[in-house]
């Protein structure tokens, strides 16, 4: 993958509209990590996308 991804213009339809793309993950001295997230919310809606992200973070053990 390219280092400058995700980009809305190029990646908005990745996964047919129900995908979260994460990129540009890098360490940060202040915030631990910096990253870029692109979430397509036309099908599910913005609130549903936020819930989907929260469920994923919980399933992966990032939040309790």
C-alpha positions, 0 to 999 in steps of 0.5 A: 500500500502507498504511504499516503493512503487512505485518501477519500478520492481513491479509497471511498468505495474500497470494500463496497461501502462497509469498510474502515481503512486505516493508514499512515500509522506512525509512533508519536511522542505525545499521543503514542500513535498517529494514524489516518482512518477513512470510514464509508458511512453512506450505507450504515450512516455516521452513527452506525459507522462509529458503533462499528468502529467501537465494536472493532476496538473492543473486540481487538482489546483496545478498549474495555 
